[in-house]
């Protein structure tokens, strides 16, 4: 697994796809500006992943063979990342992504686990029809069928994230309901004027400040 595909394209982190589908500005702040902050939701997420972050083979409660923290990648899509858990059964590998909150069908997490499915299809030359999202809030597994439409969403998101990384651009804030629970709100400043064009964390030269 490298930061570039065989044809020389930049390989983008799978986690960035979920960030981008949720909010392109959030993806840019994290993956372009290297800005991140924590809140209660991100802490819950860290705790939810603690049990599966120990890499290696083992068995789950169903006595099926699993591999935790498995690195995956796809040269075709141009993505790479780490699966929380990959379950190996008679039908092939199935990625299981753990989430601290409530599962929302069709949301950004579907794109994340679908990207893992596409990686496993390529790596193991297997069908891998579904991925699984495990919601720690309701302690339930939710199957995500990765059909052509969802696979296309992954590919489009990968192209858009690659564009952000290649250009270093940061989209303007939108200041909508997504901002309410976003841990990046203090640095994102969604209420700030949208006409500001300088990089968010780039020092401004003396005398270049505008007071509003």
C-alpha positions as CSV (number, residue, x, y, z in Angstrom):
1,X,0.0,0.0,0.0
2,X,1.5,3.4,-1.1
3,X,0.3,6.9,-1.5
4,X,0.2,6.5,-5.2
5,X,-1.5,4.0,-7.6
6,X,0.2,2.1,-10.3
7,X,-0.7,4.7,-12.9
8,X,0.8,7.5,-10.8
9,X,-2.5,9.0,-9.4
10,X,-2.5,10.1,-5.8
11,X,-4.2,7.4,-3.6
12,X,-6.6,9.1,-1.1
13,X,-7.4,7.9,2.4
14,X,-10.8,6.1,2.7
15,X,-11.6,8.1,5.8
16,X,-11.4,11.2,3.7
17,X,-14.3,9.9,1.6
18,X,-16.6,9.9,4.5
19,X,-15.5,13.4,5.6
20,X,-16.0,14.7,2.0
21,X,-19.5,13.2,1.6
22,X,-20.5,14.7,4.9
23,X,-18.9,18.1,4.2
24,X,-16.2,18.9,1.6
25,X,-14.9,21.7,3.8
26,X,-14.5,19.3,6.7
27,X,-12.5,17.0,4.4
28,X,-10.2,19.8,3.3
29,X,-9.6,21.1,6.8
30,X,-8.5,17.7,8.0
31,X,-6.7,16.4,4.9
32,X,-5.4,19.6,3.4
33,X,-4.9,22.0,6.3
34,X,-4.2,19.2,8.8
35,X,-6.6,20.7,11.3
36,X,-8.5,18.5,13.7
37,X,-10.2,18.9,17.1
38,X,-12.1,16.6,19.4
39,X,-15.5,16.7,20.9
40,X,-17.7,14.2,22.7
41,X,-18.7,12.4,19.5
42,X,-15.1,11.9,18.3
43,X,-14.1,10.7,21.8
44,X,-17.0,8.2,21.6
45,X,-15.7,7.1,18.2
46,X,-12.2,6.6,19.6
47,X,-13.5,4.4,22.4
48,X,-15.7,2.4,20.0
49,X,-12.6,1.6,17.9
50,X,-10.4,0.7,20.9
51,X,-11.5,-2.9,20.9
52,X,-10.8,-3.4,17.2
53,X,-7.6,-1.4,16.8
54,X,-5.4,-4.3,17.9
55,X,-4.2,-5.7,14.5
56,X,-4.1,-9.4,13.9
57,X,-6.0,-12.5,13.2
58,X,-8.6,-14.1,15.5
59,X,-12.2,-15.2,15.9
60,X,-15.3,-13.3,16.6
61,X,-18.2,-14.3,18.8
62,X,-19.7,-16.3,16.0
63,X,-16.5,-18.2,15.8
64,X,-15.7,-16.9,12.4
65,X,-12.2,-16.0,11.3
66,X,-11.5,-12.3,11.4
67,X,-8.6,-9.9,10.9
68,X,-8.6,-6.6,12.8
69,X,-7.0,-3.4,11.5
70,X,-6.4,-4.8,8.1
71,X,-4.7,-2.4,5.6
72,X,-6.6,-2.3,2.3
73,X,-6.2,-0.5,-1.0
74,X,-7.5,-0.2,-4.6
75,X,-5.4,0.8,-7.5
76,X,-8.5,1.0,-9.7
77,X,-10.4,3.5,-7.4
78,X,-7.2,5.1,-6.0
79,X,-7.9,4.7,-2.3
80,X,-6.3,3.1,0.7
81,X,-7.1,2.7,4.4
82,X,-7.6,0.3,7.3
83,X,-10.7,-1.9,7.9
84,X,-11.7,-2.1,11.5
85,X,-12.5,-5.8,11.1
86,X,-12.7,-8.1,8.1
87,X,-14.7,-11.3,8.6
88,X,-13.6,-14.2,6.4
89,X,-16.5,-16.7,5.8
90,X,-17.5,-19.2,3.2
91,X,-18.7,-16.4,0.9
92,X,-15.4,-14.4,1.2
93,X,-14.2,-11.3,3.1
94,X,-16.7,-8.8,4.6
95,X,-15.5,-5.5,6.1
96,X,-17.1,-4.5,9.4
97,X,-16.8,-0.8,10.2
98,X,-17.6,0.3,13.8
99,X,-19.4,3.5,14.4
100,X,-20.3,5.1,17.8
101,X,-23.5,6.8,16.7
102,X,-26.8,5.8,15.1
103,X,-26.7,4.3,11.6
104,X,-28.2,6.4,8.9
105,X,-28.9,4.5,5.7
106,X,-27.5,6.2,2.6
107,X,-25.2,8.4,4.7
108,X,-21.5,9.1,4.5
109,X,-20.6,5.9,6.4
110,X,-22.1,3.8,3.5
111,X,-19.5,5.4,1.2
112,X,-16.7,4.6,3.6
113,X,-17.6,0.9,4.0
114,X,-18.3,0.6,0.3
115,X,-14.8,1.8,-0.5
116,X,-13.5,-1.0,1.8
117,X,-15.6,-3.5,-0.2
118,X,-14.1,-2.3,-3.5
119,X,-10.7,-2.7,-2.0
120,X,-11.4,-6.2,-0.9
121,X,-12.9,-7.1,-4.2
122,X,-9.7,-6.1,-6.0
123,X,-7.3,-7.5,-3.4
124,X,-8.9,-10.9,-3.0
125,X,-10.5,-11.1,-6.5
126,X,-13.8,-11.9,-4.7
127,X,-17.4,-10.9,-5.1
128,X,-17.9,-9.2,-1.7
129,X,-21.5,-8.0,-2.2
130,X,-21.9,-6.3,1.1
131,X,-20.1,-4.4,3.8
132,X,-21.3,-4.1,7.4
133,X,-21.7,-1.1,9.7
134,X,-21.8,-1.9,13.3
135,X,-23.6,0.8,15.4
136,X,-22.4,0.9,19.0
137,X,-25.4,3.0,20.0
138,X,-27.9,0.3,19.2
139,X,-25.5,-2.7,19.2
140,X,-26.7,-3.7,15.7
141,X,-25.1,-4.8,12.4
142,X,-26.4,-3.0,9.3
143,X,-25.7,-4.6,5.9
144,X,-24.7,-2.2,3.2
145,X,-25.3,-3.6,-0.3
146,X,-22.6,-2.3,-2.6
147,X,-24.3,-2.0,-6.0
148,X,-23.2,-0.1,-9.1
149,X,-24.8,3.1,-7.8
150,X,-23.0,3.1,-4.5
151,X,-19.7,2.0,-6.1
152,X,-20.0,5.0,-8.4
153,X,-20.5,7.3,-5.4
154,X,-17.2,6.0,-4.0
155,X,-15.4,6.7,-7.3
156,X,-16.8,10.2,-7.6
157,X,-15.9,11.0,-4.0
158,X,-12.4,9.7,-4.5
159,X,-12.0,11.9,-7.6
160,X,-13.2,15.0,-5.7
161,X,-11.0,14.3,-2.7
162,X,-8.0,13.8,-5.0
163,X,-8.8,17.2,-6.6
164,X,-8.8,18.8,-3.1
165,X,-5.5,17.3,-2.2
166,X,-3.8,18.1,-5.5
167,X,-5.0,21.7,-5.6
168,X,-4.8,22.4,-1.8
169,X,-8.2,24.2,-2.0
170,X,-10.5,24.7,0.9
171,X,-14.2,25.1,0.1
172,X,-16.1,28.0,1.7
173,X,-18.2,27.2,4.8
174,X,-21.9,26.5,4.4
175,X,-23.1,27.1,8.0
176,X,-26.0,24.7,8.1
177,X,-27.3,21.9,10.4
178,X,-24.2,19.8,9.8
179,X,-22.1,22.3,11.7
180,X,-24.0,21.9,15.0
181,X,-22.1,18.8,16.1
182,X,-18.9,19.1,14.1
183,X,-15.8,19.1,16.2
184,X,-14.1,21.4,13.7
185,X,-16.5,24.3,14.2
186,X,-14.0,26.4,16.3
187,X,-11.4,26.4,13.5
188,X,-13.9,26.2,10.6
189,X,-15.7,29.3,11.7
190,X,-18.8,28.7,9.6
191,X,-20.3,32.0,10.7
192,X,-17.4,34.0,9.2
193,X,-17.8,36.0,6.0
194,X,-17.5,33.8,3.0
195,X,-15.6,36.3,0.9
196,X,-12.3,35.6,2.8
197,X,-10.0,34.1,0.2
198,X,-6.7,33.5,2.2
199,X,-5.8,30.1,3.5
200,X,-7.3,29.5,6.9
201,X,-4.1,28.8,8.8
202,X,-1.7,30.8,6.7
203,X,0.0,33.7,8.6
204,X,-1.1,37.1,7.3
205,X,1.6,39.7,6.6
206,X,1.7,42.9,8.8
207,X,-0.7,45.5,7.5
208,X,-2.8,43.0,5.6
209,X,-5.6,42.6,8.1
210,X,-9.1,43.7,7.4
211,X,-11.3,44.7,10.4
212,X,-15.0,44.1,10.0
